[in-house]
Amino acid sequence: MNSSIEFFYNQIPAIIVVAPMVIGALLILFSSERFSRVIFLITNLWLSAVSFYGMIRVEASRDYIFGDWPNNIGIELKYNSFASYSCFLLFFTFSIFAISNFCSLRNKLNSYIRSDRSYITYSLMLFIESGLVGLVLTNDIFNFYVFLEICALTTYPLMVIGNDKKRYIYAFEYLMIGTLAATVILLSIGFIFSQVGSLNLDEVKKFYATKPENIRPVISFLILGILTKIAIFPLQGWKINSYKSISSSILGFFIASSTIAFICILIKFNFLYLDDSYLKNFIYIISALCMLFGSYFALQETDYVKIILLTSVTSAGMYLALTPFSSEKQIFALMQLMFIDALIKLGLVLVIPSLRKENFTIKYLNNLYSQSPSVALVFSLLFLNAASLPPTIYFFNKLAVIEISYATCWPLAIAILISSLYNAMCYLRLIRQIIKHEEESSDVFAFNKMALFCVIFLMFCLFYMLFFSVDINGMASLVYNSK
């Protein structure tokens, strides 16, 4: 029995990468929307349990190698504390998404595409899950590129689901810029292989530590390609338009998962600029611009979805500021920020299906308190957490981030403080709209109880983190020591 459990534990890295891909392919063969929806939910719940078991069992970094190829050209997955933690967060957010949209997603998809084709959506989302988990676990640069393209290629068809023809334009922009970034990444990978003789990240790290001048120029192109692919400032406009065009029922799937994958990518390649003052200062400048730009324009915006997307740009800036970590305190703050921000972003997106509304401006929230005080209270608590005001867990996390940034680069701490103030005013404006009463407003709210339940559950998770200890510090210590 113990040998069977140990065998299962040893196969967890392969299971959580391969299972979504295989199940997604099988769903296409069955061609049933109801069956696909049920299997999508069960798969994510099962993989959440598997990844949670892997997270509590992992003690040291270990390598999982496919086949008998040498590691310089083979497929290698690295399963450590941070990877197991990230994989659990991914499948946890996927499960919440699947539960909250279990019934509403079917109706939404059937209103956009033929009912006999809607089952393909679930397969595409499973393919994206496989790609994201692969990005987290892979330990070689070429397979990082492969998993990145799996995510991109399966995102394109999901972006055009809907009645608005502008979706095709935004999907084409995504395709063109993504292809350009992928080309830069691929050329950089080829040059690195010609110099190092291996694409294994551990081998590249060793080479870069001894002969950085040999590959330093191409490293700049690799970082540029990665930042373009993940749409960092000032290249965020096309991604905001693309995500804005995605159906709100699917948007939650992208927002929370992209937060986690973004941090994992930055940490995977942070060795490239840890000891390079020029690249590190470049990262700090970009992170400050992300925070200031995202928070300022979010405050000017009235479209609810664009507010979420612009504040996501602000969050991306904070991730960038923390990824050149040099202490356990920094990696702890980053891991806590990843957990909190993923839950808050998912909750903010779930407000949309909770109100059974596809797109709306903040004025739509008027009279919510007078019609449903309990729902208004839940949303207000969510917005209060997103505003990172005391006594929320996000507030204490922000204080730690500002303290760390002040010790490493004080102008960055000022940028975080200013962006946090803008961010707080943005979400306080939403709370004001909820309690605002307008007699001439004729909006009657209809609620999705399943989505509301998921928002309440996410709020419970955030308050649990505030009042009870969550052992992120132990994992942070393991991650820092492994780096």
N, C-alpha and C positions, 0 to 999 in steps of 0.2 A: 504493500500500500504506500509506504513512504517513498519507495523507488519510483512509483507511478506519479506521485505528487511532485517529486524532484524533477522527473522527466518533463512534466507539464510546465513547471516553473522555468526550466531551461529553454523551452520552446516559446515562451511568451513573446519575445521580440519578433519572431517570425509570424506568430499567430495574429498579433494586432496589426501587422503590416499587410499580410496576405489575405486574411479572412474578409475584410471589406471588399477587396478587389474580386475575389472568387464569388462571394455572395451577390455582389452587384451584377456580375456577368450571368449568374444563374437566374436572377430575377428577370432579365431580358427574355430568357427562354420561356418563362411561365406566362408572360404578357398579361398579368392581372394587376390592376391598380390596388384593389383591396388587399390581395395577398402580399404585394410589394410593400404596402404601407405597414402592415403588421410585422413582416419580417424585418423591415427597416428599424422599427421600434425595438423588437426583440434583440436584433444584432447589436444595437448600440447599448442596450442595458447589459447584455452579456459581456461585451467588450469593456464596459465600464467596470464590471465586477472583476474581470481578468486583469485589467490594468491596475485596479486598486490593490489586488492581491500581489501583483508584481511590485507595486510601490512600497508596501509594508514589508516585503521580504528582502528587497535589495539592500545590500550592505556595502558592496564595493563595485567598482566599474568592471564590467566584463564584456568581452567581444563575442558576437555571434557571426560566424562566417558561413556563407552559402557555398556549398561545393568544396572542391579541393584546389581551387585556384589560389595562387600566391596573393597576399594581401595588397601588393602594388597594383594589381589589375582586377582583383576579385571584389565581391560584394560583401561588405562588412558593416554590421550594425553594432553600435556601442550603447549598451544599456547600463546607465548609472542612475544616481539619485535624481538628478535634474531631468533626465530623459523620462524616467518612470513617472515622476511628478507631472511633467508636461503632458504625457500621454493620457494619464488619468483625467487631467483637466479638460483635454480635448474631448474624450468620450463622455465625460460628465456633461459638458455643454451640449454635445450632440444629443444626448439622451433627453435633456430638458427641452431642447428644440423639438424632438420627435414627440414627446408627450404633449407639449403645449399646442402643437399643430396637428394632432392625430386626426381630428375630424375636419377642422377648417381648411387644411391644406388641400384635401381632396376637392372640396367645393371651389376653392380658388383656382386650382389647376384646370378643373373642368370648364371654368369660365374663360380660360385663356387658350387652351389647346384641346384637340379632340380627346374625348374620354378614353378611347382605345389606344392612346399614345402617352397618357400621363404617367404610366408606370415607369417610363424611362427616367423620369426625374429622380426617383429614388435610387436607381442604379448610378446615375451621375453623381449624386451626393455621396454615395458609398465610395466611388472612385476617388473623389476629392479627399475623403477621410483617409483612404489608403495613402494618397500622396502626401498629405500633411503629416501623418505619423511617420512616413518614410523620411521626410525632411528632418524631423526631430531626431530620428535614430541613426540615420546613415553616417558613416565615418569615412566616406571618400567623396571627393569633390564631383566626380562625374555623375555618380548616382544621386548626389544632391541636385544636379542639373536635371536629371531624368525625373525625379519626383516633383521638382518645381514645374516641369512641363506637363506632367500628368495633371497637376492642379489647374494649370492654365487652360489646357485643352478641354477639360471637362467643365470649366467655368463658362466658356463662351456660349454653349447652347442654353445654359441656365439663365444667362443674361438677356436672352431675346424672348423669353417666355412672357407674353403679355400682348396687349392690343396697341400699345404706343409704338409707332414706327421709328421714333427716335432711339429706341433700344438697339436697333440694328446699327445705327451710326456710332453709338457709344461702344457697342461690342466690337465694331471694326477698329475704333481708336484703341481699345484694349488689346486687340490682336496685333496692330501695327507696332505700338510702343513695346508691348511684351515681346514681340519677335525681335525688335532691335536690341532690347536688353539681353535677351537670350543669346543672341549672336555674339555680343560683347563678352558675356560669361563664358560661352563655349570657346571662343578664341583665347581667352585668358587661361582656361583650363588646359588647352593644347600647349600653350607656351610653358605653363608650370610643369607639365609632364615632360617636356623636352629638357628642362633644366634639372628637375628633381629625379626623374625616372620612376615616379610613383604618384598616384593620385590619392593615396591614403592620407588622411588628415594628420595622423600622428607622424608620418614620414615628412610631410610638408612642414609641420611645426619644427621638427628637428633640423631640417635643412635651412629654414628661415632663421632659426636661432644662431646658426653658424655662418651662413652666407647670405644675409638679407639683401645685400646690394645686387645679387644676381637676379632676383625676382621682384625687387621693390617696384620698378616701373609698372609691371603687369599687375601687381597687387592693387594699384590705384584703379586700373581698368576693371578689375574684378569687383572691387567695392562699389565703383560707379554703376556697374551692371546690376549688382544686387540691390542697391538703393533705388535704381530706376524701376526694377521689377516689383519692388514692394511699395513703390509710389511715395517716396519720401519727399519733403519740400525741396525744391519748388515744382516737383513733378506730380503733385497730388491731385491736380485738377481733373485729369482724365479718369482717375479712379473714383473720385467723388461722383462724377457724372455717371460712371458705369454702375456703381453701387446704388445710386439714386434711382436708376432705371430698373433695378431688380425688384421683383414683386416683394412686398413687405412680408409675405408668408415665408419667403426663403432668405430674406435679408439677415435674420437672426443667425442663420447657419453660418454666414460669412463673417459677420462682425466679430463675434466672440472667438471663433477659431482662428481668424487672421491675427488677432491680438496675440494669442499664444504662439502661433507659428512665427510671427515677426520677432518676438523676443528670442526664441530658440535659434533662429537664423543668425541674429546679431551675436549671441553668445558663442555659437559654433565658430564664427570667424573673427572673434574679438582679439585673438592672438596676433592678427595682422597689424593692429594699431596700438597694442598695449605699450610697446616700447618705442613707438615712433611718435615723437612729439608733434610733428607736422600733421600727420593723419589724425592724431588724437584731437588736436585743436580744430581741425576741419570738422570732425564729428561733433565737437562741442558747439561750433557755430551753427551747423545744420540743426542740431537739437534745439538750440535757442530760437532759431527762426521758426521751426515747426510749432513750438509752444506758443510763441507770440502771435504768429499768423493764425493758427487754428482757433485759439481762444478769442481773439479780437473779432474775426469774421463770424464765429458762432454767435457772438453777442449781437451782431447786426442782423442775423438771419431769423426768419419767421417760419420757414418750413421745418417741420419737426425732424424729418429724416436727415436733412442737411445739417441740422444742429448736432445730431449724433455723429455724423461722419466728420464734421469739422473738429469736434472735441476728440475724436479718435486720432486726428492729426496731432493734437496737443499731447495726447497720451504717448504717441509714437516718439515725440521729442523727449519725453521723460525716460523712455526706454533707452534711447540713444545716449542720454546723459549718464546712465548707470552702467551700460555694458562695458566700458573700460574699467572694470572693477579691480580693486587692489586690496580688498579686505572682505572678511566674512560679513561685516555689517552691510556692505554694498550689495552683495549677492542675496542676503536676506531681504533687504528692502526691495530688490528687483523681483524676487520670487513672490513676495507678498503683494507687490503691485500687480503682477501678472494675474494672480488669483482674484484680487478685488476687482480689477478693471474688467476682467472677462465676465464676472458675474453681473457687474453693474451694466455693462454694455448689452449683455443678453437681456437683462431686465428692461432696459430702455427700449429695445426693439420689440419686446413682447407687449409693451403698452399698445402698439399698433393693432395686432390681432385681438388684444383684450377688448378694444373698443369697436372691433369689427369694421375697421376703417382702413382703406388702402393707403391713402396719402392725406395729410391734413396740415394746416398751419396751426400755430399755437393758440389762435383765437377759438379753435374748435373745442378747447378744454374749458371755455367759459361755461358756467352753470353746472359743472360736474359735481361740485360740492352740494349744491341745492338738490340735485337729482339723486345722488348716491354718496352720502358722506363717508361710508366705509371704503368704497373704491377710491374716493378722493384722498383719504388718509393714507392708503397703501401707496398710491402714486406720489404723494407728497413726501413720504418717507424715502421712497426710491430716489426722487430728485434731490432730497437733502443729502443722501449718500453720494450721489453723483457730483454735488456741489462741494464735497469734501469739507463740510462744516462740522464743528464740534457738536456732539461727542462721537461722531461716526469713526469707523475704523479707517476710512480713507483719509480723514483729517490727520490722524496720528502717523499714517504711512507717508503723507505729504511732508509732515514735519521732519521725519527721518530723511527723506529724499533731499529736502532743502539743507539740512545739516551736513549731509554727505557732500553735496554739491558745493557748499560754501568752503569746505575744507580742501576740495580739489580745484575748483574754479569759481571764485566768488561771483563774476558776472553771470554765470549760469544759474546760480542760486537766485539772483535778482530776477532773471527771466522766468524761473519756475514760480516765484512769488507773484509776479505780475500776471502771468497766465492763470494761476490759481484764482486770483481775484476776479479776472474776467470770466473764468469758468463758473465761479460761484454766482456771479450776477446773472449769468445766462440761465442757470437752473432755478435760481430764485424767481426769475421772471416767469418760469413755467408754473411754479407754485402759486404765484400771484394770479395767474390766469385761471387756475383751478378754483380758487376761492372767490374769484370775481363773479359778480352777478349782473347779467344784462337782460332786461325785460324783453327786448326786441329779438333776442336769440330764440330760434325755433328748433334748435338741434335737440333730438331725443336720443339718448345714449342706449346702445344695445351692447351687452357684454358677453364675451367668450369666457365661460367659467373655468375651462381647463387652462387657458392662458393666464387668467387671473391667479389661479392656484399656483402656477409656476412662478409668477412674480412674487407672490407671498413666500414661497419656499426659498427663493433667492434672497429675499430680505432676511429670512430666518438664518440663512448661512452667514450673511454679513454680520448680523448681530451676535451670532455664535462666536465668530472670530473676535468680536470686540470684548465679550464678557468671559470667554473661556480660552484656554491656551490651545493653540494649534501648532504642532511640532514642525514648523517650517525651519526653525533655527538649526535643528539637527541636520536636516537635509542640506541647508545652506553651507554648513561646515564641511559636509562631505563633498559638495560640489566645488567649494573653494580649494580644498586639499587636492582634489583630482585635477584641477586646473594648474 
